């Protein structure tokens, strides 16, 4: 069965802030000049916003540029940030850092506490009103190239394959989406983005990308405990001084509170479980008082780019470009990235529009003006000013905090740029690290992983090929289990990986890695943290995965 083909001027992979902003910008420009440039956005989630997860405190700078009358249009920015609290905490105590000591980048007045998923749903409605075609439930699984090696579009994955790879009665082949330009807005650690970076050697002149994992819960609390506009962050306990991370707690509208923990994925102890650390953090009095007596209503997790300025790869290649978190534009000390993602989508859109307008496609399919204008933009300036904050924490919490404060107050004037190392190289052997004893969940404030996955509304077709691929099936036992104690069991926030004992016909018992791919919430942590880079995440059938409400 042959694949159908659909042609557009621009194909955008991913319906997050950057992809939707790019789509809106292209159509705004084309309509303003009386042109009809066709744009499509494909999204692997069952709907726009289904896979979107963030804290989120949102800065409106890019939105103000893209849709100046967003308030009149009813953008779902309902809760202004009114109060900042930043704590250093130990197991039983806390120290509030005076706000006057916090650098300007860490103040949130003028920002909004939002559901980024709901914001993307609204952006999608704006895009569709401008004529953008949006197709949720379609996962791009293949990059298409022309005879000269330039990207000519993508193909979506086949539907209706059984776990054995054979076609079921419900089989439908994927669709080819052909474009003059293709923009990749897959988000953090996108599967096609990985391929593009390798094929076109886009990261040869940049530092390795580094990551964190963000784990989030949404709570409904008693109105007496609700403080709309409160933005609270902590660092310190339960993490040790060698592990970078901290908690966030934001009070939205309607008695909703979002709470989460971000842990850098360069942590050293293989016994550490980010999920359990997040549950443990909630027991601290500084956090407990906000959530106790409330009701947990949603859960999710997502990897986060932390490499910053020096980890941005080359952004263009023949036929397309990387935008948003596909390239990594998060401002780590600012704890924000959506505004930068949107702006990069808009800058790429400007380059695409000019290329199509000038009809220079045969001469060049490189969007050279995109990286050029980016380097002149406020995004570049913002990231350059904070470039050394995250890597400074390699020397521990105390020095990292002091150095970062200097970096932020002086706005990055120091003459050097610190490098990064790949996260998977940092893990020590199990015998070199202390085991961590995690308390059992109480079912009221703290919970287990499976009940958490349940409220993420994660769903995959049971009978489909696993989207978690092992390059070598021996490594999970012979290396990961023997040397590291099977860290995939612990770093996965969804209980996907288990070590089970299997008995053969002769009665011999052997350990085996069981992959429960139906539990996967698409965080990409396994693709990043596996010490031998033996696990590759690829998209499952379109529409599979979490379905986050109000996250």
ABEGO torsion letter per residue (X at the ends): XBBBBBBBABBBBEABAAAAAAAAAAAAAAAAAGBBBBBBBBBABABBGAABBBOBBBBAAAAAAABAAAAAAGBBBABBBABBBBBBBBAABBBBBBAAABBAAABABGBBBBBAAAAAAAAAAAAAAAGBBBBBGBBBABBBBBAAGBBAEBBBBBBGBBAAGBBBAABBBBBBBBBABBBBBAEBGBAAAAAAAAAAGAAAABBBBBBBBBBBBBBBBBAAABBBGBBBBBBEOABBAABBEEBBBBBBBGGBBBBBBBBBAABABAABBAAAAAAAAAABAAAAAAABGBBBABBBBBBBBAAEAAABBBABBBGBBBBEAAAGABBAAAGBAAAAAAAAAAAAAAAAAAAAAAGAAAABABBAAAAAAAAABAAAAAAAAAAAAAAAAAAEAAAAAAAAAAAAAAGGABABBBBBBBAAAABBBAAABBBBBBBBBAGAABBBAAAAAAAAGBBBBABBBBABBBABAAAAAAAAAAAAGGAAAAABAAGABBBBBBBBAAGBBBBBBBBBAAABAGAGAAAAABAAGABBBBBBBBGBEBBBBGX
